[in-house]
Amino acid sequence: MKRNPAKEVRTTDLQTPAISIRGLTKQYGSLVALNNLNLNVLQGEVLGFLGLNGAGKTTTIRLLLDLLRPTHGTALIFGHDCWLDGLAARAQVGYLPGELGVYKDLTGLEILNFLAGLKSQPVNKQ
């Protein structure tokens, strides 16, 4: 039977941080977009991720979701390495970017169906 990490249920204990980041750095040539970030978010904690434009918030989220690759450092989501086990890591989170550009003629339900289809799950209309 083939393993499908996207459909696996999280089996970590409560001691495993929801997010664990060590030395995360992202550079674009000489531009340092994120410099040596260290962060632990425990399960059940609420974290406000605030900062000025250009502080590295979006870069950090994109690195966690494996939409970008880091220059240095490591990141784990519920114990899953964001790059070596990215599918399982992404299966544990939801992400709705502020700059999401969807077709303006879609209804709310159609947008939800579209997004659910990306994860191969039906929309619960409740």
N, C-alpha and C positions, 0 to 999 in steps of 0.2 A: 504494500500500500504506500502510495506517495504521500510524503509529508506536505501539508499546506499550512505554513506558519501564519498566514493571514487569518485563518479560521481557528487558530489555537486560542484557548482561553488562558488568560494570565494565571500562572501558577506560582508567582513569587510570594514570599512571605512578607509581612508588613515591615520587616527590617530593610527590605530592598527599596532604595529610593525610587520615587517616580521618575525623577530626572537626576542624573549624575554627570557633571561636566568637569573635566580636568584639563587645564592648559589649552583650551580651545582658541585657536588663532586662525584667521582668514586674511590672506593678503592677495591683492591684485597688483602684481608688479611691486612698485615701491609703496603703494597705498595699503595701509593696515586698516582693514574694516573691522576687525575684532582682534583684541590683543590679550592673550593669556587669561581667558575667562575661566573661573572656577566657581561651581555652583552645585548645591545639593538641594533638591526639593523632595521632602519626605511624602509618602503616601498620606493623603488626607489634608495636606497643607494647601493653602491658597497663596499664590504668588502673583503680585502685580509687577508686570514687566514694563517699567516706565523709563523714559530717557528722552533726551533731545534728539532731533532728527540727525541721523548719521552716527548715533551712539552704538549701533550694532544689534538692535533688537530684532529686526527682520532678518538680518544675516544669521543670527543665532538660531532663530526658528527654522530657517531654510536649511541650515546645517543639521539640525536635529531631525528634519524630515528627509534628509539625504537628497535634497534638491540642489545642494551645493556640497562640495567636498572640502574639508578643512586643509589648511596648510600644515597645522600641527594640532595635537591634542586628541582627546577621546570624549565620547558622549554616549551615555546609555539611557534608554527609556525602559523602566521596569526590568533592568538587568540585561536588556537586549542592546548589543552594540549597534549604533545607528547606521554604520556603514557595512559591517560584516554580516549583520542580521537585520538589515533595514526593513524588510517586509514585515517581520514580526514586531519590530519597534513601532512602525507606522500603524499597525493594526491596533495598537493600544491608545491611539490619540485621534482627535478630530481637529481639523484646521480649516478655518474659513478666513481667507485673506481679505483685508479691507479693499483691496484693489481687484477683487474678483470681477471679471468682465464676462457676463453671460448675456445671452440674447435678450434684448429688452422686450420682445413680444411674448416671452414665456410667462406663464402664470407661476405663482409660488409653488404649487404642487408639481408643475412641470420641471421647475428648477430642482426641487427635492428629488424627483424621479431621476433626473439627469445625474445629480451628485451621487445618489444611491447606486445608480448603475455603474459608476466608476469603481465601486467597492463590491459590486455584484450582490447587492442586498435590496430587497423590496422596501418601499416606503411604508411605514405604519401610518395609516391615515388618521389614527386616533390623535 
